[in-house]
Amino acid sequence: MYLTKEEERMLNGEFGEGMRMAMELLVAIGDAYDAERMVPISRAHAASSGQEGDMYFVELLANGGASCRVPTSTNPVYDIEFFERVFEIPKEEAEVARRVKVGYKRIGAILSWCCIPYIAENIPNYGETVAFSESSATPYVNSVIGARTNREAAQSALAAGVIGKTPEYGLHFKENRRGTFLVKVEATLEDEFDYTLLGYYVGKQIGYGIPVFTGISKRPITEELINLCAMLNTSGAISMFHIHGFTVEAPTVKEAFQGDIPKDKITVTDHELKRVQEELQTTSGKIDLVMLGCPHYTLKQVGEVARLLEGKKIHRDVSFWVCTSATTKLLAERMGYVSVIERAGGHVVADTCIDEPCWHAYRDKVGITDSPKCAYYRRFKEATVARLQDCVEAAIKGERR
Amino acid sequence: MKHIILKGRTIVEGRRKAQALVSSKPISFLGGVDPANGKIIEKNHDLYGECIKDKILCFPHGHGSTVGSYVLYSLARKNLAPKAIVNQMADPVVVVGAIIADIPMVDQVDIKRIKTGDMVEVDAYKGVVKILKRRMS
């Protein structure tokens, strides 16, 4: 890979050990993908998590004097002080999370602790070159916004934020953004849960590639797109898709494919979505907890939970959690949503992901969630998936029928 | 037996010899692999319950969480990582994990020709996989 004089000097350690290591990782990735050069990025999102590997890498860079050259937001860890009051958190684990948080602060990242920063804390514009990790974030910025990012790992995104550049390959090039697979949607898509099912099904069917959805007649709303992105990239490794007529690079089917429509195609009807839903409904009967907000709930979704819980009481044996960003929580408090949810016996918690060790207390419990991504992480003994309304109903009754 | 040589592309350099563990399904290291013991825990996965430690792990590509790279690194620190990774198509999340954990890796290999239990040498300097001995069946 060609490196400029400045990049060579970074790689030789003239800008400190932290930048040297970040550069070394980016050059190794560039070599693996036959990149010819590095390109500047305008922003990055690092899929931080409160885990050991995360702590190692951010401390390595921060101790080496590195700091972010472009705005670099962070994924959820968890609200350590809050959870230490609620659950017993092993000391070593809280220490890891604390060090992760300090590490990202020292490196000058945006302490968003949020997995959907692209709607509030760190928003790319059309055509920007960026490095966004996190399963829903990568496809969202590529497909919905039309910024350009590869499927970044947490560390490669952080390294790119520190250097302000990323190796140029893959989805940075227009020709690699063309659709590879036609998905004819004949299913009825009425709410964000239908998009969840669609994403989960299509990700599993295709695995890797760029699906082009046709047949969607109503403009999908932000929450529907967030869910589609998250689930496509959970069951599959899908960094980009097109929706004919709605996403920026797909005004026509021909433009989405940049030419001929390939032979590979699938048709999704109500039948397939129903089957996926049944497959995800792993249990019925008594439930111990409800987990919402994977990906983080938007203000609209927190408001919807409040509307469903208004004047109701959550069953006393059920814990009820809504995960969101600090930004959204602040607004939800201002709007009165948080107090409605708390009066019903639920919690709205910021900065926290379902895949964090703070939930250890639920290891042997049965949970219900509206997110197959949340269920996939298997933080509970059993996690069944249902529509939000059914999750709330189960919370009130204490059981899932 | 004459060694079968499968050509691929170098991702992370190194040379390792071990038994192959082959999957026809993609792997997500976060959620799909138990970081405490290196076992595959994704439900309905064809390697469910298998341990990836010290194996030549062959699978089509990665999927799921972009935090998977950290899990590979943690597995390596606990000596639970595979000896080498062979993919059909390199997913950046697996690539980054292999780089920071220093696990030799090649991609663009026709993994269907490798069977679980085969003794395999990955020469990731040259980007090739040699099947040294077929599993006794």
Chai-1 contact restraints between the chains, C-beta under 6 A:
chainA,res_idxA,chainB,res_idxB,connection_type,confidence,min_distance_angstrom,max_distance_angstrom,comment,restraint_id
A,A28,B,I99,contact,1.0,0.0,6.0,A-B,restraint_1
A,A32,B,I11,contact,1.0,0.0,6.0,A-B,restraint_2
A,A32,B,V95,contact,1.0,0.0,6.0,A-B,restraint_3
A,A47,B,T66,contact,1.0,0.0,6.0,A-B,restraint_4
A,A47,B,V67,contact,1.0,0.0,6.0,A-B,restraint_5
A,S49,B,V67,contact,1.0,0.0,6.0,A-B,restraint_6
A,Q51,B,Y70,contact,1.0,0.0,6.0,A-B,restraint_7
A,E52,B,S74,contact,1.0,0.0,6.0,A-B,restraint_8
A,G53,B,Y70,contact,1.0,0.0,6.0,A-B,restraint_9
A,G53,B,Y73,contact,1.0,0.0,6.0,A-B,restraint_10
A,G53,B,S74,contact,1.0,0.0,6.0,A-B,restraint_11
A,D54,B,Y70,contact,1.0,0.0,6.0,A-B,restraint_12
A,S133,B,T66,contact,1.0,0.0,6.0,A-B,restraint_13
A,E134,B,T66,contact,1.0,0.0,6.0,A-B,restraint_14
A,S135,B,S65,contact,1.0,0.0,6.0,A-B,restraint_15
A,N150,B,P92,contact,1.0,0.0,6.0,A-B,restraint_16
A,R151,B,P92,contact,1.0,0.0,6.0,A-B,restraint_17
A,A153,B,T66,contact,1.0,0.0,6.0,A-B,restraint_18
A,A153,B,S69,contact,1.0,0.0,6.0,A-B,restraint_19
A,A153,B,P92,contact,1.0,0.0,6.0,A-B,restraint_20
A,A153,B,V93,contact,1.0,0.0,6.0,A-B,restraint_21
A,A153,B,V96,contact,1.0,0.0,6.0,A-B,restraint_22
A,A154,B,T66,contact,1.0,0.0,6.0,A-B,restraint_23
A,A154,B,V67,contact,1.0,0.0,6.0,A-B,restraint_24
A,Q155,B,S69,contact,1.0,0.0,6.0,A-B,restraint_25
A,Q155,B,V96,contact,1.0,0.0,6.0,A-B,restraint_26
A,S156,B,V96,contact,1.0,0.0,6.0,A-B,restraint_27
A,G207,B,P26,contact,1.0,0.0,6.0,A-B,restraint_28
A,Y208,B,H61,contact,1.0,0.0,6.0,A-B,restraint_29
A,T234,B,G64,contact,1.0,0.0,6.0,A-B,restraint_30
A,G236,B,H63,contact,1.0,0.0,6.0,A-B,restraint_31
A,A237,B,G62,contact,1.0,0.0,6.0,A-B,restraint_32
A,A237,B,H63,contact,1.0,0.0,6.0,A-B,restraint_33
A,A237,B,D91,contact,1.0,0.0,6.0,A-B,restraint_34
A,Y376,B,G31,contact,1.0,0.0,6.0,A-B,restraint_35
A,Y377,B,G31,contact,1.0,0.0,6.0,A-B,restraint_36
